[in-house]
């Protein structure tokens, strides 16, 4: 009798009918919500865990388990396969190279970049998106707004794609920028016109910048000697402490220059240091051949040799 009275009291106090919890494991979260609703139950706040074994946002486990008895209106809390989230690092005020290193160290990637005239030194980060401390997907992109500096006249890169080379060179010359041709082999592009160019249209440029363009030459139009452009990427190996990284470029005549780091990369007068796993990418344009040497704490560790259009010959020391 006491048990019967307790059941009646519980039924009156809680209200609702009893239903059996359906099995929602393996279902997409939206489908799981629908199945629970049809049973008279609600989907509780999901708990996310990172796993490669279950498709994204599918139910891995549930509480209460399938078969349990609940009153209608109660919630079933799912555990779902989610993404790894992390806090976005702050890179505003840093140089582009420093920002790239920080972003990559935190396992994000650099997204779109844009420049605008500003009193800050060229390539200083003025703003970022997403903002610092935001919680986003670990592998997400961080877009950067950079300073174009104040030295020299600034302007937007015109769209020269499809323009005859002679006309494009006249336009670039009038803007005070340097043009570099890159011959491409294609069967469907027009001869002696700009097929593509870097930086892309709309990029903020200033006097003295370099514009590289792709062209399919016919041999009938004279143009600057073509130069090849490559991107040399070096990843700092497993070192116990941050190291200085230097990258020297040696041209076909043997002339050597340090291309990385530049003076703007220095911190308090000292060259920057990089942790293991940091990747440094150096764009290099050259005639005929070039060698890029990498130094860690002043010791040569690797060289990349390019000749013509051949792949790099990599040598470790």
Secondary structure, DSSP 8 states (H G I E B T S, - for coil): -HHHHHHHHHHHHH-S-EEE----TTSBHHHHHHHHHHTT-EE---EEE--SSS-TTBEEEEES-TT-EEETT-EEEEEEE---EEE----TTSBHHHHHHHHHHTT-EEEEEEEE--SS-TTBEEEEES-TT-EEETT-EEEEEEE--SSS-EEE----TT-BHHHHHHHHHHHT-EEEEEE---SSS-TTBEEEEES-TT-EEETT-EEEEEE---SSS------EEEEEEEE--S-SS-EEEEEEEE-TT--EEEEES-GGG-BTTB--EE-TT-EEEEEEEESSEEEEEEEETTEEEEEEEEETTS--EEEE-
